[in-house]
Amino acid sequence: RRGALGAMPVIFPSDGESRGKKRADVIKAADIHTSYAYAIFAGQKFPARDKILRLALAMRLTLEECQRCLKFCQYPVLYPKIRRDAVLIRALHTHQSVLLCNQALDDAGEKPLD
């Protein structure tokens, strides 16, 4: 299994707030099932790469913070020469919502975030 589940709360803070947003608001913005998201925050579930990206967008993480999360979970970091990743990088830089990011991915002919 990738990474250490017990350390997931370190990457996704469990203090209830992120950048002034309450955890419930982050989960809603990420459009992830509530119980699954809380299990991720508690370190009980290991998120897929796209779930990490959804949470990163919802928490308004910087590109560097998002890359750190992906590395920690042993997923490939975002690479600007890959078209899908380039769209995701732009979404992180411009603090797009998951919905807007998925629209941009669709417009680019790329698979939206799962």
C-alpha positions as CSV (number, residue, x, y, z in Angstrom):
1,R,0.0,0.0,0.0
2,R,1.2,3.5,-0.8
3,G,2.3,5.8,2.0
4,A,1.4,5.4,5.7
5,L,-2.3,5.7,6.5
6,G,-1.6,7.0,10.0
7,A,0.2,10.0,8.5
8,M,-2.7,11.1,6.3
9,P,-3.9,13.6,8.9
10,V,-0.5,15.3,8.6
11,I,-1.1,16.0,4.9
12,F,-4.8,16.8,5.2
13,P,-5.1,18.8,8.5
14,S,-7.7,17.4,10.9
15,D,-8.0,20.6,12.9
16,G,-11.3,21.3,11.2
17,E,-10.2,24.3,9.1
18,S,-8.0,24.9,6.1
19,R,-7.3,28.3,4.8
20,G,-10.2,29.6,6.8
21,K,-12.6,27.0,5.4
22,K,-14.3,24.5,7.7
23,R,-13.7,20.8,6.9
24,A,-17.4,20.3,6.0
25,D,-17.0,23.1,3.4
26,V,-13.9,21.6,2.0
27,I,-15.6,18.2,1.6
28,K,-18.5,19.8,-0.1
29,A,-16.3,21.8,-2.4
30,A,-14.3,18.6,-3.2
31,D,-17.5,16.8,-4.1
32,I,-16.4,13.7,-2.2
33,H,-18.8,11.5,-0.2
34,T,-18.8,12.8,3.4
35,S,-18.0,9.5,5.2
36,Y,-15.2,8.7,2.7
37,A,-13.6,12.2,3.1
38,Y,-13.8,12.0,6.9
39,A,-12.1,8.6,6.8
40,I,-9.3,10.2,4.7
41,F,-8.9,13.0,7.2
42,A,-8.8,10.5,10.0
43,G,-6.1,8.4,8.2
44,Q,-8.5,5.4,7.9
45,K,-8.7,5.5,4.1
46,F,-6.1,6.0,1.5
47,P,-7.2,8.4,-1.3
48,A,-6.8,7.9,-5.0
49,R,-4.7,10.5,-6.8
50,D,-7.8,12.2,-8.2
51,K,-9.3,12.5,-4.7
52,I,-6.1,14.1,-3.5
53,L,-6.3,16.6,-6.3
54,R,-10.0,17.3,-5.5
55,L,-9.1,18.0,-1.9
56,A,-6.1,20.1,-2.9
57,L,-8.4,22.3,-5.1
58,A,-11.1,22.5,-2.4
59,M,-8.5,23.4,0.3
60,R,-6.9,26.0,-2.1
61,L,-3.5,24.4,-1.7
62,T,-0.6,25.8,-3.6
63,L,1.0,23.8,-6.4
64,E,3.9,23.0,-4.1
65,E,1.6,21.8,-1.3
66,C,-0.3,19.6,-3.7
67,Q,3.0,18.2,-5.2
68,R,4.1,17.4,-1.6
69,C,0.8,15.5,-1.0
70,L,1.2,13.5,-4.2
71,K,4.8,12.6,-3.4
72,F,3.9,11.6,0.1
73,C,1.3,9.2,-1.2
74,Q,3.8,8.0,-3.8
75,Y,1.7,9.2,-6.8
76,P,3.3,11.0,-9.8
77,V,3.6,14.7,-9.3
78,L,1.9,17.0,-11.7
79,Y,4.0,17.4,-14.8
80,P,3.3,20.4,-17.1
81,K,4.2,18.6,-20.3
82,I,1.2,16.2,-19.7
83,R,-1.8,18.1,-21.0
84,R,-4.2,16.9,-18.2
85,D,-1.6,17.8,-15.6
86,A,-1.1,21.2,-17.2
87,V,-4.8,21.9,-16.8
88,L,-4.7,20.8,-13.2
89,I,-1.6,23.0,-12.5
90,R,-3.5,26.0,-14.0
91,A,-6.5,25.2,-11.9
92,L,-4.4,25.1,-8.7
93,H,-2.7,28.4,-9.6
94,T,-6.0,30.2,-10.3
95,H,-7.8,28.5,-7.3
96,Q,-10.5,27.1,-9.5
97,S,-13.3,25.0,-8.0
98,V,-13.5,21.3,-8.8
99,L,-16.4,22.0,-11.1
100,L,-14.5,24.6,-13.1
101,C,-11.4,22.4,-13.2
102,N,-13.5,19.5,-14.6
103,Q,-15.0,21.8,-17.2
104,A,-11.5,22.9,-18.2
105,L,-10.4,19.3,-18.4
106,D,-13.4,18.4,-20.5
107,D,-12.7,21.4,-22.8
108,A,-9.1,20.2,-23.3
109,G,-10.4,16.7,-24.2
110,E,-9.1,15.2,-20.9
111,K,-10.6,12.9,-18.3
112,P,-12.3,14.9,-15.5
113,L,-11.3,14.2,-11.9
114,D,-12.9,11.0,-10.5
